[in-house]
C-alpha cells in the first residue's frame, strides 16, 4: 500500500493523506477545511479507482479561489 502525503495550496485544509492500493483508494484523511464536507468526500472516495476520482474532482473551484479541497485531492492523487 502507498500513502500519499500532500500539503494543499490555496485552500483551508492543511494536510492530506491518501492510502492507495492497486490503483484503488483505501482511505483519505484531511486535516482542517470544512469538516463535514470533507468527511463526506473522503467516505465517497473509499473504494474508488484513482483515475475516476481525479476525473471527477480535477478543476473544481471553491468560491473565487482557483482551486478547492476536492481539486487539491485530485492533485495529490496524480502523485500515485
Rosetta blueprint (number, residue, H / E / L):
1 X L
2 X E
3 X E
4 X E
5 X E
6 X E
7 X L
8 X L
9 X L
10 X L
11 X L
12 X L
13 X E
14 X E
15 X E
16 X E
17 X E
18 X E
19 X E
20 X E
21 X E
22 X L
23 X L
24 X E
25 X E
26 X E
27 X E
28 X E
29 X E
30 X E
31 X E
32 X E
33 X L
34 X L
35 X H
36 X H
37 X H
38 X H
39 X H
40 X H
41 X H
42 X H
43 X H
44 X H
45 X H
46 X L
47 X L
48 X L
49 X E
50 X H
51 X H
52 X H
53 X H
54 X H
55 X H
56 X H
57 X H
58 X L
59 X L
60 X L
61 X L
62 X L
63 X L
64 X L
65 X L
66 X L
67 X L
68 X L
69 X H
70 X H
71 X H
72 X H
73 X H
74 X H
75 X H
76 X H
77 X H
78 X L
79 X L
80 X L
